[in-house]
Amino acid sequence: MKIIKKLMQIALAVFFFSLLATSTVLADDTDSEGWKFVQENGRIYYKKGDLKETYWRVIDGKYYYFDSLSGEMVVGWQYIPAPHEGVTIGSSLRQDVAFRPDWFYFGQDGVLQEFVGKQVLEAKTATNTNKHHGEQYDSPAEKRVYYFEDQRSYHTLKTGWVYDEGHWYYLLKDGGFDSRINRLTVGELARGWVKDFPLTYDEDKLKAAPWYYLDPTTGIMQTGWQYLGNKWYYLRSSGAMATGWYQDGSTWYYLDAENGDMKTGWQNLGNKWYYLRSSGAMATGWFQINGKWYYAYSSGALAVNTTVDGYSVNYNGEWIQ
């Protein structure tokens, strides 16, 4: 009997010790409704008895997010989908608030960081995002520049155009609307050519979206004539790449309707022939090519099968001598 009693005492001691080892109530964190932070197996939860908080919660005026399935407190970079209608959100946060899917940054204490404007943080990678408290990052990530919205947008990661210190920059948008964009690069400074995709699934609108060119080193938006990849392009004052006919001063140029590169030589456009000099300038009046004379109207269209200034030109536009 003494042996059995002793074994029961040992078993109870082991049981209670295991409880202490795996479940710890963090001191002074119990609110008036009985909710408190609890650490279990290295993870942190916000609990009331056996009930675990999930989704968003405001605690002492600070925003936290608890995994929608496990209830584990999250840290670091998080891409958080909007809670569906009817989800109970912490008592200090209106239940009709709609958090759209976006990137947020939480401290290691689980508090949403109320960043505004420019910040330098570790880059988002497949191994350091959507982590819970207690999880280790596989490797440190390099630093990147990010911009954040203000409190009205709950300090979400800014995307699209941003004007900073006299220059325009482009922050890559959410790839949820276009599979060609990697979600992990959302919010990063764009460099080189970038297409400003609208937030839509409409293929026609995606195709019609303008191209921009950002300096490959600084990310600053470029304007004016740019020589890139052995071709000339013209970027308007808005930064948008020009296409089609473009007038610079009194001179007309033709830029490819899709690629935007400046054209030279003979071009058949709208069933009319035009000649663009090596500079890209559209020829008008009389001009000579390879010993042959041609005449182009003020519109640039080649004169054919007609008489100009008493001189006849054939179906190729060549002066008949």
C-alpha positions, 0 to 999 in steps of 0.5 A, a space after each residue: 500500500 505504501 508503495 502504491 501511495 508513493 507511486 501516486 505521489 510521484 505521478 501527481 508531481 510529474 503531472 503538475 510539473 509538466 503543466 508548469 513546464 508547458 503552460 505559463 500565465 504571463 504575469 499581470 496580463 489578466 483583463 477585467 473579462 478574464 482574458 490573459 496571455 498564456 505561454 504553452 509549449 513556447 507559443 503565446 495565446 490570449 485565453 479565457 479559460 479554454 477559449 483562445 482568441 483568434 484574428 485581431 485583438 486590441 489589448 491595452 490600446 495595442 493591436 495583436 493578431 492571433 492565428 485564425 486556426 491555432 490562436 498562436 500570437 504572430 510576429 514579424 511580417 504577416 500577410 493577413 486576410 480579412 476576417 469574414 463577416 461576423 467574426 468576433 474581434 476584441 472588445 476594443 475594436 469595432 466588429 465591422 472593421 474590415 481588414 483587407 488582405 495586406 502586409 503588416 509588421 509585428 514586433 517580437 512581442 506581438 504588437 503591431 508596429 505603428 510605422 508611418 512612412 519610410 522604414 528599413 526592415 528585413 526583406 520578406 522571404 519564404 522563410 521569415 514570413 507568417 511566423 508565430 512567437 517562438 518560431 526561429 527564422 531559418 536565416 537572417 534576411 538582407 535589409 530593404 526599404 519599405 513605406 507604411 501607411 498611417 493609422 487610418 490604414 492600420 499601418 499597412 505596407 504601402 504600395 504603388 507610387 510614393 513621393 519622397 525627398 523630391 523624387 517619385 518611387 514605385 512600390 510593387 503592388 499586391 500580386 493577388 490580382 496578377 500572378 505575374 507579381 510575387 507577393 513577397 516582393 510587394 512593397 519593395 522599391 521597383 527598379 528597371 522597367 515596371 508596369 503599373 498594373 491596376 488592381 483588376 482581373 481585366 486582361 484588357 486593362 492589365 495589357 493597357 497599363 503603362 510602363 515606367 522606368 526606374 533607375 536600376 540603382 536608386 529606384 528613382 522614376 525617370 522621364 524624358 528620352 532614355 537610351 536603354 538596351 540600344 534603343 531610345 524611349 520617351 518617358 512623359 513627365 508623368 513617367 509613363 512610356 510614350 507610344 505611337 506618335 509623339 511630338 517633341 517641340 516641332 518634331 514628330 517621332 513614332 514610338 512602337 505601339 506596344 514596346 515604345 522603342 523609337 522607330 527609324 527608316 520607312 514605316 507603314 502606318 495606317 496604310 500610309 508610308 512615313 520616313 523617320 530619319 536616323 534621329 527618329 525625326 519624321 521627314 517632311 517636304 523633299 528628302 533624298 534616300 540612296 540617290 532618290 528623291 521623295 516628298 512627304 506632306 506636312 503630316 509626314 505621309 509620303 506623296 505617291 502617284 501625284 505631282 508636287 511643285 511641278 514634279 511627278 512621283 510614282 507609286 513608290 513616291 520616287 521622283 520621276 526624272 
